[in-house]
Amino acid sequence: AKTESLDTKGNLLRRILERPKGSPYIAQTKINAFNFPFTGNPGSGCFFKCIYCYLRQPFFQRHVTADHGREMNFVPDMAGATRRFLDAKRGLPQYMKRVQMGVSTEMFMPQTIPYTEPGKVLKVFQEHGKRWMIHLVTKSPAILEFAGLLAEMREQVRSEEHTSELQSLRHL
């Protein structure tokens, strides 16, 4: 475990674990306006514990390796995994070069940013040019730490924010 926190009684509150193996990028079988050709997740789990979260449903729990609300795991060297993924998919037609990031985990969870380094991940997409479109799903105001980079990438990034603090991103 990278970090752990305990309550006053010694019970585990939160734990961040290094993810075992596997690619953070998954090809989707159904592609339409709501399902991009690929999803990218820097790990699994979330600390927000939203009561409405679809990831708490049994179907999704089969795929999650972290205790929802109490644990998050992360992919070590997410930027390197992104580079390998983009290089491997270089020959795809333009309409397939779309990735929805943070669908089953919070990419901008403040506790995991030091490990997942989303700024480095975004820079890899930027290096590969406007050929790749990235759709960011987040409810964390920590995305604002990357506002400058996102503004530079405005032609290839779209964001779906779930809190009023993030409305300022719409003006980038």
KOLVEX-81736 format. One record per residue (C-alpha): x, y, z. Coordinates in Angstrom, 2 decimals, always signed. Example, Ala and Ser with C-alpha at 12.3 -4.5 7.8 and 13.67 -1.06 7.14 Angstrom:
2
{{+12.30; -4.50; +7.80}}
{{+13.67; -1.06; +7.14}}
// end
This chain:
172
{{+0.00; +0.00; +0.00}}
{{+1.25; +3.47; -0.87}}
{{-0.88; +5.24; +1.74}}
{{-3.32; +4.21; +4.42}}
{{-5.39; +6.21; +6.84}}
{{-7.08; +4.98; +9.99}}
{{-9.88; +6.43; +12.09}}
{{-9.56; +7.02; +15.84}}
{{-10.54; +3.40; +16.53}}
{{-7.89; +2.03; +14.17}}
{{-10.31; +1.08; +11.39}}
{{-9.12; +1.46; +7.83}}
{{-10.60; +4.54; +6.17}}
{{-8.71; +4.75; +2.91}}
{{-5.98; +2.83; +1.18}}
{{-4.17; +3.42; -2.11}}
{{-2.69; +0.30; -3.68}}
{{-0.54; -0.30; -6.73}}
{{-2.69; -2.04; -9.32}}
{{-1.68; -5.54; -10.26}}
{{-1.30; -6.16; -14.01}}
{{-3.38; -5.26; -17.00}}
{{-3.76; -2.43; -19.41}}
{{-5.60; +0.69; -18.29}}
{{-7.09; +0.96; -21.81}}
{{-10.02; -1.23; -22.81}}
{{-11.65; -1.54; -26.25}}
{{-15.43; -1.19; -26.13}}
{{-17.73; -3.61; -27.93}}
{{-20.56; -1.08; -28.33}}
{{-19.58; +2.23; -29.93}}
{{-22.01; +5.15; -30.22}}
{{-22.39; +8.74; -29.00}}
{{-22.10; +7.59; -25.38}}
{{-19.64; +4.72; -25.74}}
{{-16.26; +5.69; -27.11}}
{{-14.08; +3.13; -28.89}}
{{-11.76; +3.00; -25.84}}
{{-11.92; +3.73; -22.14}}
{{-8.91; +4.57; -20.02}}
{{-8.77; +4.28; -16.26}}
{{-5.71; +5.00; -14.15}}
{{-6.87; +2.36; -11.67}}
{{-10.09; +1.40; -9.98}}
{{-12.04; +2.56; -7.00}}
{{-13.09; +5.96; -5.72}}
{{-13.20; +7.76; -2.38}}
{{-16.27; +9.92; -3.11}}
{{-18.76; +7.17; -2.14}}
{{-21.59; +8.70; -4.18}}
{{-24.87; +6.98; -3.41}}
{{-25.90; +7.13; -7.08}}
{{-22.66; +5.65; -8.46}}
{{-23.30; +3.01; -11.11}}
{{-20.00; +1.30; -10.22}}
{{-21.60; -0.03; -7.04}}
{{-23.92; -2.22; -9.13}}
{{-23.10; -5.97; -9.08}}
{{-22.19; -6.08; -12.79}}
{{-19.42; -3.51; -12.31}}
{{-18.27; -4.93; -8.99}}
{{-17.10; -8.07; -10.82}}
{{-14.51; -5.92; -12.58}}
{{-13.39; -3.72; -9.68}}
{{-10.45; -4.85; -7.60}}
{{-10.71; -2.15; -4.92}}
{{-13.21; -1.80; -2.07}}
{{-15.43; +1.06; -3.33}}
{{-15.19; +4.14; -1.14}}
{{-12.32; +2.79; +0.94}}
{{-9.64; +1.73; -1.53}}
{{-8.26; +2.88; -4.82}}
{{-5.63; +1.18; -6.86}}
{{-3.55; +2.80; -9.55}}
{{-1.60; +1.83; -12.63}}
{{+2.10; +2.48; -12.13}}
{{+3.55; +4.55; -14.99}}
{{+0.20; +5.49; -16.49}}
{{+1.97; +7.85; -18.91}}
{{+4.12; +4.97; -20.21}}
{{+1.02; +2.77; -20.60}}
{{-0.64; +5.61; -22.51}}
{{+2.34; +5.98; -24.83}}
{{+2.38; +2.23; -25.55}}
{{-1.38; +2.24; -26.19}}
{{-1.29; +5.23; -28.57}}
{{+1.70; +3.83; -30.46}}
{{-0.02; +0.45; -30.84}}
{{-3.24; +2.06; -32.13}}
{{-1.53; +4.55; -34.44}}
{{-2.96; +2.94; -37.60}}
{{-6.61; +3.18; -36.61}}
{{-8.95; +5.36; -38.67}}
{{-9.58; +8.83; -37.26}}
{{-13.11; +8.12; -36.00}}
{{-11.72; +5.34; -33.75}}
{{-9.15; +7.56; -32.05}}
{{-11.37; +8.54; -29.14}}
{{-10.82; +7.66; -25.48}}
{{-13.13; +8.26; -22.55}}
{{-10.95; +8.69; -19.46}}
{{-12.07; +8.09; -15.90}}
{{-15.20; +6.05; -16.56}}
{{-14.76; +3.54; -13.73}}
{{-12.48; +5.51; -11.47}}
{{-11.84; +9.14; -10.63}}
{{-8.81; +10.23; -12.64}}
{{-8.42; +13.47; -10.70}}
{{-8.83; +12.12; -7.15}}
{{-6.43; +14.35; -5.17}}
{{-5.05; +11.42; -3.18}}
{{-3.97; +9.51; -6.29}}
{{-2.69; +12.38; -8.46}}
{{+0.90; +11.91; -7.21}}
{{+0.78; +8.28; -8.40}}
{{-1.28; +8.49; -11.61}}
{{+0.21; +11.82; -12.73}}
{{-2.65; +12.87; -15.03}}
{{-0.62; +15.82; -16.31}}
{{+1.92; +13.42; -17.80}}
{{-0.86; +11.30; -19.30}}
{{-2.44; +14.36; -20.93}}
{{+0.95; +15.44; -22.30}}
{{+1.37; +12.05; -23.99}}
{{-1.98; +12.58; -25.74}}
{{-0.84; +16.10; -26.64}}
{{+2.41; +14.75; -28.12}}
{{+0.40; +12.44; -30.37}}
{{-1.42; +15.47; -31.73}}
{{-5.00; +16.35; -32.41}}
{{-5.62; +12.96; -33.98}}
{{-6.74; +11.65; -30.57}}
{{-9.85; +12.99; -28.83}}
{{-10.04; +12.62; -25.04}}
{{-13.27; +12.84; -23.07}}
{{-12.63; +13.39; -19.35}}
{{-15.23; +12.31; -16.80}}
{{-14.69; +13.80; -13.35}}
{{-16.35; +15.36; -10.36}}
{{-13.10; +16.42; -8.72}}
{{-12.17; +20.10; -8.60}}
{{-8.53; +18.91; -8.74}}
{{-8.90; +18.95; -12.54}}
{{-8.50; +22.72; -12.27}}
{{-4.82; +22.16; -11.42}}
{{-4.46; +21.13; -15.08}}
{{-6.50; +23.98; -16.58}}
{{-3.52; +25.47; -18.43}}
{{-2.64; +22.19; -20.12}}
{{-6.28; +21.49; -20.91}}
{{-6.58; +24.94; -22.49}}
{{-3.62; +24.11; -24.75}}
{{-5.37; +20.87; -25.70}}
{{-8.84; +22.40; -26.10}}
{{-9.27; +21.04; -29.63}}
{{-8.79; +17.45; -28.52}}
{{-10.26; +17.44; -24.98}}
{{-13.84; +17.47; -23.80}}
{{-14.82; +17.28; -20.16}}
{{-17.91; +16.15; -18.35}}
{{-17.99; +17.84; -14.97}}
{{-20.32; +16.97; -12.15}}
{{-19.78; +19.85; -9.73}}
{{-20.40; +23.58; -9.91}}
{{-16.72; +24.31; -9.11}}
{{-15.78; +22.87; -12.50}}
{{-18.05; +25.10; -14.57}}
{{-15.09; +27.42; -15.19}}
{{-13.60; +24.73; -17.44}}
{{-16.35; +25.37; -19.96}}
{{-14.72; +28.71; -20.75}}
{{-11.32; +27.27; -21.76}}
// end
